[in-house]
Amino acid sequence: MVNEWVSLVPADEKALIKEAMKLTTKFEGADSKDLLHFLKLVSETTKSSAFKTKSLEIVNYVSRELIIDNVTVGDKYDNAYGLAIYMPTYSYNEKYSDLAWAKDSNWDEFLKWVLAE
């Protein structure tokens, strides 16, 4: 599902995606952000109907099919839905590429693309 989403990322909306990444709810580590909040932000601003549809499809799937424990406290977590993902805002840590998730998905390629100048 994430690979399909990555394949639909509009190349001309890189700035929009970077802005959504900056606005996404952060957790303990600055590079740990809420995936569903990010996808909702992207879906609200993209001009691509296919990209919006896929973003919301993932949000709905995760909300419906996964058990997520969300015990956040405080206003800064109002948009936390409980599924964190590696989402650096400024630089990519190459060690991330060694993880099974990075090897099995295109998420790492997406991050490298969006962080490239």
C-alpha positions, -999 to +999 in steps of 0.1 A: +000+000+000+028+024+009+047+015-023+015+024-043+013+057-025+050+065-033+044+057-069+016+083-070+036+112-054+033+141-077+068+153-086+056+189-089+043+189-053+076+183-035+073+217-017+038+208-005+051+174+008+080+191+026+056+215+043+033+187+054+064+169+068+073+200+088+037+203+102+032+166+111+030+158+148+064+148+162+071+123+189+101+119+212+127+119+184+123+148+160+124+123+131+096+102+145+063+115+132+027+105+130+021+088+096-017+093+096-014+130+104+010+134+076-012+116+051-042+137+062-022+169+057-011+157+022-046+148+012-059+182+022-034+201+000-026+179-030-040+187-064-038+151-075-071+132-070-053+098-072-027+108-046-054+121-023-075+090-027-045+067-019-035+088+011-070+086+026-072+049+017-041+042+039-056+064+067-088+044+065-071+011+063-049+017+093-078+032+113-100+002+106-075-028+105-047-020+129-047-019+167-030+013+177-024+024+213-025+061+214-019+074+249-005+108+242-010+136+266-011+174+259-022+197+231+008+191+210-005+156+204-040+165+193-032+153+158-015+121+168-032+089+157-006+065+171+014+052+142+049+067+141+072+065+111+107+077+103+103+111+086+133+134+089+128+170+079+164+179+070+187+149+064+184+112+058+203+088+080+217+061+057+216+035+085+178+036+080+183+018+047+196-013+065+162-019+082+138-045+069+110-019+064+133+002+043+144-028+022+109-040+017+092-007+009+099+024-011+096+047+019+133+052+020+135+062-016+106+086-011+125+102+019+157+105-001+138+121-030+119+146-009+150+156+011+172+161-020+177+197-031 
